[in-house]
Amino acid sequence: MNLFDPGSIKLTKYIFYTGKGGVGKTSVACATAVFLADSGKKVLLISTDPASNLQDVFSMELTNKGVPISDVPNLVVANLDPIQAAAEYRESVIAPYRGKLPASVITNMEEQLSGSCTIEIAAFNEFSNFITDGKVQQEYDHIIFDTAPTGHTLRMLQLPSAWSNFISESTHGASCLGQLSGLESKKAIYKQAVETLADGSLTTLILVTRPETTPFKEAERASGELSALGVNNQMLVVNGILMEHSDALSSSLYEKQQAAISAMPEGLKAFSTHMVPLRAYNVTGLENIRALLNTDYVTAPTQTLNATHIPSLNDVIDELAAEGKRVIFTMGKGGVGKTTVTAAVALGLAKRGKKVHLTTTDPAAHLKFVLDETSGVSMSHIDEAEELQKYQSEVLSKARASGMGDEDIAYVEEDLRSPCTQEIAVFRAFAEIVEKADDQVVVIDTAPTGHTLLLLESTQSYNHEIQRTKGEIPESVARLLPRLKSDETEVLIVTLPEATPVYEALRLEDDLKRAGIAAKWWVVNQSLYGTNTTNPMLAAKAAGEVEWLNRIDEHAGGKFALIAWNAGEMKGDSLLVL
């Protein structure tokens, strides 16, 4: 695996970076842009990431129009705000119906246009203008996008029914219909943008991942989805590889990374693969951006931790037990360690004399590895794929029975692949478990987002008034929705002490607040700060975490727990020491 060197790779005019949150997309995209600009190329760097930290990286305010970087004469950086764009877009779609349709229908439309699918469409709308702008094409040698559209979004854009005003009459139960309503005038621009993405002579897609199992799997999934749509000019960058180890912790991390690299999914092995070493510094400021691809130096930040006492996960569990919580969710983006935290909470409550049921979408084998039957915790596994298929079949049969044409059916099928559909399908299964467990504490790995909860509520209200669809929301879900807003429910937000996971966690929390659900505790997982490592590289990384720990401390009013990074597989009683 060679070092990632943009100077030795044939790069196209358009370069798209994609990958899970927290893998370092923005850092690598910025380093590429600065390298190419320093080499004499005219470069435009555009971020469409809702959790973007571009402003922190370049240490300056940015706009959606593009700001020249004074110390890099050939570089212009634009930071698009897809959340703001989505809000404006949502209002433009709904405004014509205000005062003409019942309030419950408007509420339902608003929620359907509030999810991640709509945000991504709005982002795509924004950067399509850059892709199709002839003046921009002539002005720049390279146009780099931080965050590529998903396969789901691209498929949606290619379906004829996506352009009809679907949303006002959608009653069959799909989740996010109508994201493209009202964008008829953009069809030609979108078509050109999609064609540009699929043209290997114009576009390179760079998959960024970390040397860890979950990000590798996510990269493989994203790659397959995009390949199926003709986006085949792909390469892989593995970011954050530890190059040397000098103490027990660094040796454990090194071995864990190498094992993940050796077990890299088959679907990724065919690509040209490059690496970026783990750096001791945070990638902010031009000096560090320029250094990222070729130079390491250890400079430990000097910021001090404000908190005089940092709670452990056991402190959190003590409070959950004392307050008599009945339903406990963990929430966080993929790869932050939710399953381990959930298992630890369940076991901890059982040791405190509570009758506990743990349910997860993680494979049952994994769960059984983490906790055995003698732990005092009853367990169930929800098969995500099975629940999704069940829900998809139910919705499609309802849609076909209503006399829908083939084009519209194709659109419903695509909508049913969306993230919020998956959440709804799984949440229905969770609701049935909670329904049966009034005499137990139910601990659930992976909460539905606030958007999904509001979507379920608005659809329920909508159905009551319109009376065209019955039974879309099972009674168990209807009963659970108010329960989640009561004092007997607690949501734990799990994150990592890094920029992107923290920004994403804040967005998740805002989402829950919209749904009227408070999250009191934050759990910061995999922290190097709590390890006392003597390895210079990791010690510097640990010092760099302090900034994020202080931010979380201030935001959560001291209600955050810290779990130190551990190389071993956490299972059984070892979970009790977290």
N, C-alpha and C positions, 0 to 999 in steps of 0.2 A: 504494500500500500504506500503510494508516494505522497509526499507533502502536497497540499493544495496550492498550486502556483498558477494564478491566472495568466502569467506571462508565457507559460509553456503550453497552454490549452487553447485550441481554436474556439473562440467564443463568438456567438452570433450577435446580431444587433439587439435582440430582446433576450434578457436573462431573467428567468423567474425562479425565486427561491421558495421552497415549501418544506413543511415539517411540523411536528408537534410543537406546542408552546413550550418554551424553555430549552430547546435544543441548541439555540445559538444562531437561528436564521438571520436575525438582524445584524449581529456582529460580523458574520461571514459576508453578508451582502454589503455592509459598509466597507469592510476591508477590501473586497473586490472592487467596489466603486472607486475608492481612494487610490488603489494600486493602478487601475486603468487610467484614471485622471492624471496621476503622477507620471504615467508613461506617455502622456501627450494626447490621450484620447478625450473627446468631449463626452461627458457622461451625465445622464439624468438618473437619479436614484429616487424611487417612489415607494413609500410604505402604505399598504392598505390594511395593516394589522390593527385590529381594535385595541390590542394591548401593546401598541407600539411604544418603544422607549427611544426613538430616534433623537428626540430633543435632548435626552440625557447623554446619548452617545456623542453627539456633536457639540454638546454644551452650549446650545443656542436655541432661540425660538424659531420654529419653522411654520410654514403655511401650506395650504393646499395648492398654491400657485407655483411654488418652487422658489427657493432662496439660494443664491450663489454662496459657496463656502469660500471666504476670503483667503484662507491659507491653502486652499486647493483650487487654483484658478480655473481648472477645466470642469469643476463639479458643481451641479445644481441639485438640491435635495428638496423633495416635496413630501409632506406628511399629510396624507388624506385622512379625514375623520369619517369612517364609514358609519359610526353611530349617529353622528349629526346628519349625514347624508340619508341614512335610513329613516330618521325622524321626518325630514323634509319630504322624502319620497312617500312615506306612509300617509302624511297629511294630503299630499297631492292626489293620491288614489281615493281617499275616503271623503274629502271635502265635498264632491258633487252629491253625495248621498245624505249628508247631514240635513235633518229636517224632513227628509223624504222617506226614510226607513225607520222602523222602531228602534228605540235606544239600545235594546238588547242585541239587535243585529249589528249596529254600529260598534258596540263593545266587542262583539265577536270578530268583526273585521279588523278592529284595531289590534287585537291580540294576535290574530293570524299574521299580521304584518309586523310583529314585534320580535320575532325569533331570530336565531343565528342565520337561518336561510336568507331572510330579508336583508340582514346586515351584509351578507356576502354578495347578494345581488346588487345592493347599493354600491359596494366597493367595486364590483365589476363594472357597473355603470360609470363610475368615476375613472377607472384606469382605461376603459375602452376608448375614452376621449383622447388619452395620450397615445394609444396604439394606432388610432386611425387619423391622427392629426398630421397632415403632410408637412407642415412647417417644423413640427417636433422631429419627424423622421429625418428631415434634411439637416437639422441643427446639431443632432447628436450622433456619435458613433455607436454608443451603447445606451440602452434604456433598461435599467435594472429594477425589477419589482420585488420588494420584500413581501412575500406571501402570494402564492399562486391560488387561483380558484380551484375548488375541489371538483372531482368528477361529477358529483351530484349536481352542482351548480351548472356545469357545462352541459350536462344532459338536459336539464330543465330548459336551458336557453335554446336548445335545438328542437323543442317540441311545439308544434303549431298551437296547441290549446293553451300554452303558457301565455299567449298573447291575448286571449279572450278575457272578458271581464268575468272571470270565473267566481270570484270571491263572494259576490252578493247572493249567489244561489247555491253555494256549497253546503250540502246538508248530509253528506254520506259518511262523514267521520274521518276523513283524512286531516292532516295536521296543519299544514302551512300553505294551503292553496291560495293562489292569487298574488304571489310575490311580484309577478311581472305585469299585473294589470295596469293599464294606462301607459305602457312604454312602447306602444306600437311604433311611434316615430323613431325608436332606437333600433328597430329590427336589423336594418342594413349595417349599422355600426357594429352591433353585436355579432352579426354573421362574419363580418370582416375580422373582428377581434378573435373569434373562435378559430377561423381559418389561419390566422397568423400564428396562433398557439400551436396548431398542428403542423405547421411548415418548419421542418427541421433545419432548413437553410436560413431561417429567420430567427427561430426561437430555441433556446436551450433551457431545459428544466433541471434545476439542481435540487436534489433531495438532500436536506440536511438532517442528520440524526446524531444521537449520542451512542457510545459503545455500551448500550444496555438493551436488554431483551425487548421491553415494551416499545421504545422508540423505533427499534429495528422493524418490529411487526407493523407498526403504524406506517412507516416509510414504504414497506412492501405493499400494504393495502392501497395507499395513495398512488403509488407507482402503477399498480395493476389497473386501477380505475381510470387513470389518465391515459395509459397505453391503449386501453380499449376504445378510447375516443380519438386515437390517432396521434396523441402527444407522445412521440417515441424518442425524441432526442433528449435522453435523460442521463444524468450522471449523479453519483453519490458522494457526499462529503461527510465523513465521520468526525464530529467535532468533540474536543475535550479528552483526547487520549493521554493518559498519564505515561510519561516517557521514562521516568526513573523512580525508584522506591528505596527508602532508607530506614523505615521503621515498620512496626507490625501493621499499622493502619494503612500506610501507603502500599505495602506489599499485598494486603488483602484487596485493596481497590484495584491494583494492577492486575492481579489474578482474575478478579471478577470481570473486568473489562475485556481481558484477553479471551476469557471463556465465551463471553457474549459475541465477540468478533468471530471466533472460530465457529460458533453456531449461527452465524448470520443466515437469514432466510434465503432459500434457493433463488427466489424471485429477484434478489438484489445482486447476486453474484455475477450476473451477466454484464453489469454496468461498469464503466470506468469509475474506479473508486479512489478517493483521495482522503487525506486526513489532515486535521488541524490539531496540534498538541494542546493539552490542557495548559492554560496560562495562569500564572500566579496573580495577575492583575485583572481588575474589572475592565471591560472594553468600553471605556468612556474617555473622551478627549482624543484629539488627533494623534498624539504620540502613541497611545495604545492601539488605536485603529491601524496605524501604519505598521506597528510591531506584530500584530496578531498572527500573520501568516508566516513570519520568518524569525522572530526574536523573542526570547523569554528573559525576564529579569524579575527578581523578587523585591517588591516594595510593599510591605505590609501597611495598609491604611491605619491611621492612628486614632480613628473615631472610637470613643469608649461607649460601652453599653450603659444605657440610662437606667435600666431595671436593676434594683438591688437584690430582688428575689425573682427567679424564673420558675414558675410552677412546672411540675412534671405531669405526664399524662395521668399518673395515679392521683394527683391533686384534682384533676378534672373529673375522674371517675368517682372520687369521694363526694364531690358536689352533686354529680348526677344521681348518686345513690341517696344522698341526704334529702334532695329535693323531690325524690319520688318520680323521676321522669319515666314515661311509659313507652314513648316512641323516640328512638335516637337514630338520626341519619348522619352519615359522613358525606361530605361533599368536596369536590376538588377536581381539577383537570387530570387527565390520564397521566400516569407515571409519577404521581406524588406519594404513592404508598397508602392509598385509602384502605385497601383490604387488610393490611397488617394492623393499621390503627383500629379498624372496626373490630377485628378479632381480639385485639388487646382490651378494648372497651368491654366487649361481651364477657370475656374471661374475668376481667376485673370486677364487674358487677356480680358475676356468679360467685366469686370468692367472698363477696360482701353479703352473701345470703340471698341474692335476688334470683328469681326464676327467670331465665334468659333464653330467648330464641334469637338466633343469628341467621340472617338470610342475606344472600349475595348473588350477584350475577357472575362472579368469578367461577371458573370451573370447579366442580365439587371436589375433584381430586386435590386441587390446591388447598381448598378450605380444610379438607380432612388432614392435609399435611400440617397445616398451621395449628389446628385444634383437633384432638381426638375425642372419642365418645365419652371418655372418663372425665372430661373437663367440667362437667356439670352444665354445659351449654347445649341445648338442642339446636340442630342446624338444618337449613334447607337451602337448596340451590335452585335458582331460577335460570332456566335455559333461555338466554336472550334471543338466540336465533329462532328457537321454537315459538316463543311468545310473539315475536315479530311476525313470523309466518302466519300464526293463528289470526292475529289482528289484521294483517294484510288480506287474508282470504275473506274475512268477515266484511271488511270495507268494500273489497272488489265485488263480492257477490251482491251486496246492497246497491252498488253503483250500476252493475249490469242489469239488475232487476228494475231499476228506474228508467231503463231504456237509453242509457248514455251511448253515444257513438264511439267508434274505435279510437278516434283522435283524443277524445276526452278521457277515455279509459287509460290510454297511454300516459296522459298527464297525471291522472290519479296514481298510476303505478309508480311514476317517478317521485311524486310527492311522498309516497309511502316508504321511500328509501331515505327520507330526510332524518336528521338527528332527532327532531322533536317527535316524529312518529315512533321512533324506537323507544324514546322515553315514555311515551304514552302507553305503548304495548307492555313494557316492563313494569310500569307503575300500576297497571291493572292487576298484574300478578302479585306485586307487593301488597296492594290494598286487600286482596283476598287473604293473605297471610296475617296481616294486621287485624283483620276482621275476626279471625279465629283465635286471636291471642290476647283476649281481654285480661286474662289472669297472669300474663307474663310481661316482662320488659322486652320489646322487640327492637333489635339493633339491626339497622339496614345499611348495607354497603352501597353507596351511590344514591343520592337524592335526586329527584326530578328538579329541574331548574324552575325558577319562579315563572318563567314564560310558559312552561308546560302546565304548571298548576293553574295559571290564569286562563290558559287556553281551555283546559278542562272545565273550569268554572263558567267561562263565557259561553262555551258550547252548550253546557247544561241549561243555562238561562235562555239561550237562543232556542233550544229545542222545546222548552216549556211554552214559549210564546208562539213559535211557528207551527209546532205539532206535525211536522212532516216526517220526522225521524224519531223513532222511539228506541230506547234501550241502547243508545250509543255509549252512554256512560253507565257502567254497572253500579248498582246500589252501593257496593263496597267502596267504590271510589267516591261516590257522592257523600257517603258518611265520613270518609277519611279526610276529605278536603277541610272541613271546619276543625276537625281534630288537630290537624297540623298547625293551626293557628292558635291553639290553646296552650296553656302553661305546661301541659304534660309532654309536649314535644320539644326536643332540643336538636339543633343542627350544629355539627362540628365542621368547621371549614379547615381542610387539610391543604397545606401549601409547602413550598420549599423556600429557603432564605435567599431568593434570587429575584431579579427584576420581573421577568415575564410571569412566572407563577404567582407572584404577589399581585401584579396588575390583573391577572385573570381571576384570581380569588376575589378581588374587590368587585369586579364585574358580576361574578356569581352572587355575591352578597347583595349588591344593588338589585339584582334580579329577584332575589327572595324577598327583599323589603317591599318591592312592588306588589308581591303576593301577600303581604302582611305577615311574613314569617321572619322572626328575629333569630339571628345567629350570634350567640354570646361568645363562644369560645373559638379561638383559632389554635390549630395544632401545627407547629413548624417541624417538619420531618427531615431526616437525613442531614442534620446540621453538623458541619465540621467544627463549629465553635465549641460544641460540647464534648470534643474528643481529646483535647490536650495533645494533639499530634506534634511530633518534633520534626517532621519532614518540612523543610523550608517552603516548598511549593504549597502544601496543604495548609500549613500554618498561615501563610499569606491569604489563601482563599478563605480560611476561617475568619481572619480579621476583616475581610471584605464583606462578610455576612452581617457584621454589626449594624451597618447602615439600614439593612432591611429588617433586622430584628427590632431596631429602634422605631422604624416606621410602623411595624405591626403592633408593637407595644403601645405606641401613642394611639393608634387607630382603635385597638381593642380595649383600651383602658386597663392594660395590664393582664387582661384575660387571654393569655396565650401560653401554651405549653411547648417545651422544646424537647425533641427526641434526637439524640446524637446518632450520627451515621454509624451503622454497624454492618460489617461485611457478612456476617453469618445469616443463615436463614432463621428468621424469627418464628418460633413455634412453641406450643405448650407453655410451660411455666416461664420460659425466657421472656414471654410477652409481658409478664407482670413487672418487669424492671424498667419498662420504657418510661 
